[in-house]
Every structure is written in C-alpha cells, then in structure tokens.
C-alpha cells in the first residue's frame, strides 16, 4: 500500500529538487518519486488548481485531455489538511508545517503569520540561496500580504477569472526565468462553489482551465521548468445553499473524503514539451 502523503510534503520536495534547505520545522519527508524525476531541474513551477480534488477530476475527466496526458506520465493521490480551506492549505504546502503550527485560518491570520520572523517558506529558502521567485495569484486573495517578502516578480490578477494569469505569466517566465514560480488558478473552484462541483458549469470551467493550461505548460517547458501540479483541496455538494458563503452550492469543510483527496501530477520540461505538442 502506498504511503499516505499530505500537503506538508510539498515544501520539502520542492526544496530538495531546487537544492535548497527545507523550510524550518518542515514536518514531512519529501516525496521521493517526485524528487527522483525532477532532481535535474534548474527551475520549478508549482501550479495549484484550486478545488480540483480527485472526485471532481473524475467527474470532468472527459473535459481535461491535457491533465489526463500529464497524469499518464506520473500521478498519485495525496491528502489535503484540516481544515481544508485555501489559505490554510496553501500555507501548509509552502511551509511544510501543519495548520496547528503555522496558525493560518484566513487572510488576516495569514497576514500576521507572514509578518512574523518565525514563518519560513519555500520562497524564503530559494531567495536565501540567490534564486529569484515568482508568484501569480489573485489580488483580492493577498490584499495586505507582504508579497515582497516572498516574490521578486508578481502577477496580481484583478479579475475574478484566471485569464490575466495565463496572459501575463509567460512574459515573466521568458524575461526573468525565476528559479521558483508559484501559480494559483481559481476558475474551477469558483464554478464549484457557485454551481456545485458536479455541475455543467464546472465541466465548462475545467475545459477552459485545461485549454489555457496547455499554453502555460508549453511556455514552462520551453523555458526548462519541471512542473508540479496539485490541488489544495476538493469539494462536495452542499446539502442546501449555504447562506454564509453567499448561497454557494459547493463547499469544502473537510467533513467528507471528497474534500481531502487531491491529485498530484509532475513532469520534466522534456516530457511537457511532448505532451503539449500532442493535443
């Protein structure tokens, strides 16, 4: 039986691939199979597809040919963390420590945590080693965050969709070639919350994500990046519209396995060049 791995393993895995120390206090061992594949990569991109749990992926399998091809190379399932909310999950994957250790519960606690000298992350480790870093996220999700502590180059998308991220990241990659690039994609999660994870709208969002991701991965491959793709959490159908989330149909409180089982995919630049040419 495969060893149970959760999001805490992402930070030490990335650190070893890039040849830098893991963040202080990292609680999990690196994922050996990812390290073995990507160890020769000079640069690495971590692409987080928000809300794209394994159950949701199974539902949209016919709409994501690119991800299916990457998964045919290498794919395993890992676990999210509790509570399975985005700020908590991303903080865990970038620091390598559990939610009880980093203390992040929402944007406000993330702001406080990132201002503390005790918080260490993959970004810090790469920069301390002399490498440049990049962060592509939605502006509303990092309002008040000390971005300059983490990223030398940023894309802060102003729209609710991911189109600005897909449009702007390639230019930064070609011009600056940061050693570590972090890309956070929200379209699938947004559709899942609003319409429910097993809705036609989620199929449409997944299809658009897969189509746009092809172009992004092609750029990363051309620039010599190894790539790790992971979801922060999954999602399940709310029994009734949740008034505390604006009437959304999808939620991810960690109460069911759908929220906690997420896919992890990885590939070398050479493999991605072949995959993106073939679709």
Secondary structure in CASP SS format (residue, H / E / C, confidence):
PFRMAT SS
TARGET T0000
AUTHOR 0000-0000-0000
METHOD secondary structure of the structure
MODEL  1
X C 1.00
X C 1.00
X C 1.00
X C 1.00
X C 1.00
X E 1.00
X C 1.00
X H 1.00
X H 1.00
X H 1.00
X H 1.00
X H 1.00
X H 1.00
X H 1.00
X H 1.00
X H 1.00
X H 1.00
X H 1.00
X C 1.00
X C 1.00
X C 1.00
X C 1.00
X C 1.00
X C 1.00
X C 1.00
X C 1.00
X C 1.00
X C 1.00
X C 1.00
X C 1.00
X C 1.00
X H 1.00
X H 1.00
X H 1.00
X H 1.00
X H 1.00
X H 1.00
X H 1.00
X C 1.00
X C 1.00
X C 1.00
X C 1.00
X E 1.00
X E 1.00
X E 1.00
X E 1.00
X E 1.00
X E 1.00
X E 1.00
X C 1.00
X C 1.00
X C 1.00
X E 1.00
X H 1.00
X H 1.00
X H 1.00
X H 1.00
X H 1.00
X H 1.00
X C 1.00
X H 1.00
X H 1.00
X H 1.00
X C 1.00
X H 1.00
X H 1.00
X H 1.00
X H 1.00
X H 1.00
X H 1.00
X H 1.00
X H 1.00
X H 1.00
X C 1.00
X E 1.00
X E 1.00
X E 1.00
X E 1.00
X E 1.00
X C 1.00
X C 1.00
X C 1.00
X C 1.00
X C 1.00
X C 1.00
X H 1.00
X H 1.00
X H 1.00
X H 1.00
X H 1.00
X H 1.00
X H 1.00
X H 1.00
X H 1.00
X H 1.00
X C 1.00
X C 1.00
X C 1.00
X H 1.00
X H 1.00
X H 1.00
X H 1.00
X C 1.00
X C 1.00
X C 1.00
X C 1.00
X H 1.00
X H 1.00
X H 1.00
X H 1.00
X H 1.00
X H 1.00
X H 1.00
X H 1.00
X H 1.00
X C 1.00
X C 1.00
X C 1.00
X C 1.00
X C 1.00
X C 1.00
X H 1.00
X H 1.00
X H 1.00
X H 1.00
X H 1.00
X H 1.00
X H 1.00
X C 1.00
X C 1.00
X C 1.00
X C 1.00
X E 1.00
X E 1.00
X E 1.00
X E 1.00
X E 1.00
X E 1.00
X H 1.00
X H 1.00
X H 1.00
X C 1.00
X C 1.00
X C 1.00
X C 1.00
X C 1.00
X H 1.00
X H 1.00
X H 1.00
X C 1.00
X C 1.00
X C 1.00
X E 1.00
X E 1.00
X E 1.00
X E 1.00
X E 1.00
X C 1.00
X C 1.00
X C 1.00
X C 1.00
X C 1.00
X H 1.00
X H 1.00
X H 1.00
X H 1.00
X H 1.00
X H 1.00
X H 1.00
X H 1.00
X H 1.00
X H 1.00
X H 1.00
X H 1.00
X H 1.00
X H 1.00
X C 1.00
X C 1.00
X C 1.00
X E 1.00
X E 1.00
X E 1.00
X E 1.00
X E 1.00
X E 1.00
X C 1.00
X H 1.00
X H 1.00
X H 1.00
X H 1.00
X H 1.00
X H 1.00
X H 1.00
X H 1.00
X H 1.00
X C 1.00
X C 1.00
X C 1.00
X C 1.00
X H 1.00
X H 1.00
X H 1.00
X H 1.00
X H 1.00
X H 1.00
X H 1.00
X H 1.00
X H 1.00
X H 1.00
X H 1.00
X H 1.00
X H 1.00
X H 1.00
X H 1.00
X H 1.00
X H 1.00
X H 1.00
X H 1.00
X H 1.00
X H 1.00
X H 1.00
X H 1.00
X C 1.00
X C 1.00
X E 1.00
X E 1.00
X E 1.00
X E 1.00
X E 1.00
X E 1.00
X C 1.00
X C 1.00
X C 1.00
X C 1.00
X C 1.00
X E 1.00
X E 1.00
X E 1.00
X E 1.00
X E 1.00
X E 1.00
X E 1.00
X H 1.00
X H 1.00
X H 1.00
X C 1.00
X C 1.00
X E 1.00
X E 1.00
X E 1.00
X E 1.00
X C 1.00
X C 1.00
X C 1.00
X C 1.00
X C 1.00
X H 1.00
X H 1.00
X H 1.00
X H 1.00
X E 1.00
X E 1.00
X E 1.00
X E 1.00
X E 1.00
X E 1.00
X E 1.00
X C 1.00
X H 1.00
X H 1.00
X H 1.00
X H 1.00
X H 1.00
X H 1.00
X H 1.00
X H 1.00
X H 1.00
X C 1.00
X C 1.00
END
